[in-house]
Amino acid sequence: MIRLRVREVAEQQGIPDATELARRTGVAYATAYRLWKGDVGGAERGDRSIGIVTLYRVAKALGVRTSALYVEEDRRTLATAMV
């Protein structure tokens, strides 16, 4: 499972909210809001997933590598944390 870290990284860059994230990165507000909330989307919910090109644009605007914007978590780790 992938967990987005966009908000965490953006806040380290002094970006206070999704509106400012959209302005600085050039992505649509709706996309910035989803990134800010950590919503990667999913076909099972009927959502469009956040594309790698979008993550690349955000990473470039924030001055970090794309890999800094997400963490891949093991489902077992998540299940243990939820107990």
N, C-alpha and C positions, 0 to 999 in steps of 0.2 A: 504494500500500500504506500502511496506517496503522500507526503504531507508538505504543503507549501510553506515557505518561510519568508514570503515576500514582505509581509508587514514588519516582521522582525528586522529584516535587512533594511527596509525603507526607513524605519524609525531610527536606525543607527545612522542613516544619512540625513537625518533631520526632517524627514517627510512626515507630517503629522496625521494625514488622513488620505482616503482614497481619491478625493478630489485633486489634491496636490500630486499624488502618484500619477493620475491620468494626465495632468498638465505637464509634468516633467518627462513622462515616458512617451506621450503621444498615443496612448491606447485609449479607447472609448471608456467613458466613466463606468459603464456597466461592467466592462471587463476588469477595470482597475478595482472596482468594488468587490467582485468575485475573488480576485487575487488577494485583496486586503483581508477578506474573510477566510481565505484558505480553501476556497471551493474550487476543486479541480474539475468538477462536473462529472458526468458519467452517463453512458448510454442507457444503463439500467433505470435511470431516473428520467430519461428523455432529454437530458441536457447536452449541450455541445461541450466538448472537452476544451480546456485551454491548450492551445497549440504551442509547439516548441518554438515557432517563429516569434510568437508573442512573448514567451519567456526570454528569448534571446534579446528582443528589443528592450524589455524591462531591465534585464541584466546589464546590457550595454549602457543604458541611461543611468543606472545606479553605480556603474563602474566596478561590477563584480562578474565572476564567471557564472554562467547559467546554472551550474551545479550548486552554487551557493543559495539558490532560491528554493531548493526542495531537499527533503530528506526521505529516503526510502526506509520504511519501517516494516519489520516482520510482523505478520498478523498475530503470531503467538505473543510477541512483546506487547502489542496493543491489547490483546485479550487479558493478559496478566495485569496490565495497568488498569483495566476496567473493573477488576474484581475487588 
